[in-house]
Amino acid sequence: MLHSLPVAPSFRFPALRLAATRALTPLALAALPLGATLMLGGCGKGQEGPPKQDAQVGYIVATPTAVPVSTELSGRTVASQIAEVRPQVTGIIMDRLFTEGSMVRAGQPLYQIDSRSYAATASQAAGNLAATRATVESLRLKAERYKVLADQGGISRQDAADALAAYNQARGQVMAYQGALQAAKVNLGFTRILAPISGRIGVSSVTKGALVTSSQTDALAKIQKLDPMWVNIQQSSNDYMALRRALQSGKLSADGSAPVKVILADGTEWPVEGRLNFADVDVNSQTGTVILRVTVPNPKGDLLPGLFVKARLVQGIVPNGILVPQGAVSRTPRGTATVLVINAKGQAETRDVTAETPVGNNWLVTSGLAAGDKVITEGLIKAKPGAKVKGTPATAPAAAPAADATPAPASAGAK
């Protein structure tokens, strides 16, 4: 069973409700506070907020400058000269005359081979030469006398010819004995093995009393010249050809000095700069690389052969490059690099640029910007293309020692 709710009189009698409302309205209005009255009076009118201000941004002025282009390649140290010490005569090692691992000078005695048999051979050759020289003089006089007698008819022409032949034969023997004596002296000298180059000598493969032969393939010791040191590095043929094309087109200018920084395996930088002095003319068919050689001063011999190092070498110079902080460069979904600049109307404007090479915390921009352009680097979120901005100078980017010649991926860099 439904119960009826009480209904107010004003709702049951519309006329009475309208009359009551009209009667109470002046009193209600009079009782309202002043602030509420003003609020009610303002209803229905358009409200106006504070004037919109231009976005505050920081910018740098594009300044073309010469930027070195470098590349960092891995390589290994190699001695600039290597000589393997081998015997040139056969004999017994009588003494080793050096300390293993020490520095030796060119011409310094290293080994002494038993020289007695070679000294005897030299003495015998000297005696044969002296005896033959004495015979030559006697035969010369005989040949001259027989010639005179043959001209006078005292002897036959054949006897004179035989005397001349004996003289010439003796002269030939003198020359042969001279050669034998010289060879004997050379072999005698070879019994004292000398250092062919200056450098650090390694471990000796023989000891005193060992028999060595002139035809053996094993070296007695190895000497390596460590100052200067070489660093052999490999560059891909694609990068090498790209570099050559950039040099030929004028985008890069060649740096004749070609300084090279060597970074050791622990990350420390070698204190002395090297120089690029060789580039192979052939491409390795198996690896597709070109061999580059760097000469590095090593006065104290601290660099040893076979060390793994990295070489950062300047391969050219971008004559009119512009450095832009990486945070100021954005990339479109297609990979196009863009920056925001302040145009002549004071508006933010999107500009497509070419930024493929990182330089420290900056990008090297090679096209799309001109000298004097104001590139927005701060307040990028607030700056909208086409909107007015208020710019103040920001800190200009510091140039890195050299740009990395290897282009970065299009997705890398600023967001």
Secondary structure as UniProt FT lines:
FT   HELIX           9..12
FT   HELIX           14..31
FT   HELIX           34..42
FT   TURN            43..44
FT   STRAND          55..61
FT   STRAND          65..85
FT   STRAND          91..96
FT   TURN            100..101
FT   STRAND          103..104
FT   TURN            106..107
FT   STRAND          109..113
FT   HELIX           116..152
FT   HELIX           157..190
FT   STRAND          192..194
FT   STRAND          199..201
FT   TURN            208..209
FT   STRAND          211..212
FT   TURN            214..215
FT   STRAND          221..236
FT   HELIX           237..249
FT   TURN            256..257
FT   STRAND          259..263
FT   TURN            265..266
FT   STRAND          274..279
FT   TURN            285..287
FT   STRAND          289..296
FT   TURN            299..300
FT   TURN            305..306
FT   STRAND          308..325
FT   HELIX           326..328
FT   STRAND          330..331
FT   TURN            333..334
FT   STRAND          337..342
FT   TURN            344..345
FT   STRAND          347..359
FT   TURN            360..361
FT   STRAND          362..367
FT   TURN            371..372
FT   STRAND          374..378
FT   TURN            380..382
FT   TURN            385..386
FT   STRAND          388..393
FT   STRAND          403..404
FT   TURN            410..411
//
